[in-house]
Amino acid sequence: MLYGVIYVLDVNQSLRRALLMLSVVSILTVCLHNSSFAQSSARTIPRSLDQLTAEADVIVHGSVTSAKLEPHPQLRNLMTVVVTMRIVETYKGPARKTITFRQYVWSLDESQGATEYGKGQELLLLLRPVSEYGLTSPVGLGQGRFLISTDRKGHVTAVNSGAAGAGAWPATLAAGVDGGATA
């Protein structure tokens, strides 16, 4: 009978350990899952076009010629995208024919914005000053990034949907035939 009691105690102890491990794993899974999306769902205060322009160090209109995902050269655990654009027009900052910049990638998940820059995209970018680590990004997350499109009649439209899910304001700027912009 003593053996039966020891066996029951061992089963209860094993069951307790298993339940404890399951609880710990469950808690860690929930915590780590939520924190992994913390930055990708970051929010920013909506800014007016005047505020975005004032905060930008460089404002350019051009086409993406390349966009390459790669680790930061010094901070190897930091994934970045290196974007090169052929510049059509510079509105703020030094005039140039091309610009290459490095931007932190919030998430490698395509649905979270890893593919923000595609070859051939025509963009109007309001870029922040370059950081001490050589990084920059559009002002106000996605608020400083406008996708340019031209319809069949030659009407040009710059569409900004802000940073996806970041609480940014949606805006469309349309340039008429005379070049005047309306918001």
N, C-alpha and C positions, 0 to 999 in steps of 0.2 A: 504494500500500500504506500509505502514511502516513495517508491519509484514513481508511482502515479502522480503524487503531489509534486515531485520535482519536475516531471514532464509538463504538467500544467503550468508551472511557474515559468519554465523555459519558453513555452508557447506564448504565454502572456507577455513575457519580456521581449521576445522576437516580434510579436505583433505591435507592441508599443514602439520599438525601434523603427519598424517599417512605417508606422503611422507618422512618427516624428520626422523621418526622412521625407516622406511624401509631403508633409506639411511644409517643411523647409524648401523643398524643390518647388512646390506650388507658389509659395510666397516670393521666392527669387524670380521665378518665371514672370509673374505679374509685375513685379517691380522693374526688372530689367527690360521687359517689353515696353512698358510705359516710358521709361527714361530714354529708350532708343529713338523714340519719336518726339522727344521734347523739343529739339531744335528745329526739326522739319515742320513742326506746327507752331513755330514762334510767331508772335504777333508784333505788329508795329503800329504806331499811331499814324492814321491817314494824314498825308501832307498835301498842301496845295501845290500847284505847278510852280508858283513863285518860291515856295519853301524848298522844293526839290532842286530847282535851278540854283538857288543860293547855296545849298549844301554841296552841290556837285563841284568837283574839281575839274572834270572834263565832260563835255557834252559833244557827242559825235553821232553822225548818221553814216551808216555804211553797211557792207555785206560781210557775213562771216565767211572766211576762206578756210579756216580750220578750227576745230575744237577737239582737244585731246584730254582725256582723263588721265591723271598721273599723280603720284604722291608728291607732296611738297618736298623740294630739294633738301631742306634742313630738318623739317618736322615730318619725318617719314611716315608717321601714323596718320597724318592729315591728308585726306584725298582732296585734290583740286582739279579744276578744269583750266587748261591754258587755251585761251581764245585769241585768234588773230582775225582782224577785220581789215578789209580794204575800205578806206575812208572816202566818202563822197563829199562830206562837208563837216567842218569843225565849227561848232557854235561857241564853245568855251574851252580854253586851254590852248596849247601850242598847235598850230596847223601841222598836219602830217599826212602822208599817203597811206600809212598802215598804223595799226595799233595792236599790240599784243599785251594781254593782261592775264593775271592768274586770280581765280576766284575759288574760294572754299566751296566744296560740294556738301550740301546739307545732308543728302541721302543718295545712295547709289541706286535706289529703287526708282525706275523710270516714272512711276506714278507720283513720286515725290520731287521731281524736278531735275533728275540727273541729266536729262537731255534738253536743257533749256536753250542750248546753242546748237544749231544745225548748219552744216555747210550750205551756203546760198541764202540763208535767212537775211532779210534786210531789216535792220534794227536802228532805232534811235536810243542811245544809251546815255544816261546821266550817271557817271561813275564817281564814286567817293574818292578821296585822296588815297594814294597807295600807302599801306601800313608799313611798319618797320619790318614786317615779314614778307613784303612784296605782294600782298594780297589787296584786292579791291573788289567791289561789287556795286551793282546799281544802288543808288540812293533809296532808302526806305524799302529795302529788300526788292521786291519786284515792281515797286511803284516807279522806279526810275528806268524801266525797260519797256520800250514800245516796239511792237511788231508792225512793220510798214507793209502795206499792200496797195496794189494799184488795180482798179477794176478795168473793165473793157473800154470804158469811156475816158480812161486816163485820170480818174479821180484818185488821189492818194489819200490813204487813211492810216493813221497811227493808232493802234489799239493797245491799251494797257489794261490788263486784268489784275494788276497788283500781284503780290506773291500769293500763289494758290493757297487759299485757306488762311492767309495771314492777316485778314481784317483790313486789307488795303482797299482803296477806293477804285472802282472801275471807271475808266475814262476813255473817250475816243476823241482824237483830234483829227479833223478833216481839213485838208488844204484844198481850197477851191482852185479854179482855173487861174485866177489872178494871184494865187500863192498865199492869200490871207488864211490864217488858221482860225478855226472856230472850235470851241469846246462844248 
